[in-house]
């Protein structure tokens, strides 16, 4: 896939993810194009989609995987859906390199 699920922005990186809650463990499982053709990082989360638990797990998982603080990972859209857009604050080049290892 030529397109990436992330893009550098001023002060960080925008990341599209597709979440599957209630998995056996939290893990990134690759990149997949959605029905609109745009790529998203597929992430399975152990947390259920109840009271924001899956969103909290997503933020914690990405913060750990990308070696940033939880406060640097912000949910921009998709709070209650499977497709989410996040913004990760930091050096765009360093974050892109870490995301390449994750995808």
N, C-alpha and C positions, 0 to 999 in steps of 0.2 A: 504494500500500500504506500503510495507516494505521499499522501497527506498525513500530517501528524495531528494527534488529538490536542496539541498545545500550540500556543503562539506567544512570542515575546511581546510584552507591552511595557510601557513606561513604569519602571519600578518592580517588575516581576513577570509572571507568566500566567496566561489564561489557560485553563485545562478543562476539557470536556470529559465527563465520565458517565458510564452507565453502571448503575449499582444493582447487585443482586443480594438482597438481605437474607438472613437465616441460612447462611452457608455453614459448612462444617468448620471452616476457618477463614480468616480474612486474608485475601491475597489478590494480587493483580494477575489477570489471566490473558492479557494481550489487548490488541486494538481491533475494533470491529466497526464497520460503517453502519450507521443507522438507516432507517427507512428513507431519510432525506439525503443519504449519501455522504453525510459528514462523519468523520471518524470520532470515536470516543474510546477512552481507556476503559476496559471492562474490569470491574473490581467486585469481588465477592466479599461480603461482610458477614461476620458471625452474628452481629447484633440484629435484633428484629426491628421492623420499621414502626416502632411504637414510641410515642413521646420524644421523638428526635434522637433516639438511641442510635439508629443507623447513621444519621448525619454526624453525630459525635464520634462514632467509630471511624467513619470515613476521614474526618479531619485528623484524628489521632494516627490512623494508618498512614496517611500521606505525609504528615509531619515527620513521623519516624522514618519512612522510606526515603524522604528527600532531605533529611537532616536539617529541618527547620523547626521553629517553635510552632505550637498549635495556633498561637495568635497570628502567625503569618499565613495561615490557610483560611480563606474566607469563602463562604458559599454565596455566590452571586445570584443564582437562580436554580429552580428545581427543588425547592425545599421539601415538597411532598411527592415528587415524582422520581422515577428511576433515572431519568436523564438530568444531569446536574452540570452547572458551569461554576467553576471555582477560580479564585485568583490567589496565587501564591506569591507573596512578597519576597523580594530578594534580588540577587544579581541574575538577570535573565539568562546569561550564558551558562553560569554554573547550574542553575535550575534545569535548563534544557539538557545539559550533559547528564544530570542525575535522572531526569525523566527518560532519556534514551535507554538507560540501564534498566529502568522499571518496565518499559514497554517491550 
